[in-house]
Amino acid sequence: MQVLVRDNNIDQALRVLKKKMQREGVFREMRTRRAYEKPSERRAREKADAIRRFRKAARKQAQREGLLPGPKKKPRPNARPAYQAPSANS
């Protein structure tokens, strides 16, 4: 994994690194490897994860088909004002 540091901005590079590690699942794996997990516990966790993934996929499919209402959209604050052409008086 490689992160480029631009203009000696270490804080931004660390944020990018953390985001990449989060996407790769490194933090989740570190948490699971922190202590020994019995094989029976591992099977139970993997089964629960599979059920969770299946239910999420089924919910998304039902939303796409219109059987369930979609997720509520968050109102976005208007960061930039809309472009206005210069008036003829100016």
PyMOL commands that set and color helices and strands:
alter all, ss='L'
color gray80, all
select helices_A, chain A and resi 10-24+26-33+39-65
alter helices_A, ss='H'
color red, helices_A
deselect
rebuild
show_as cartoon
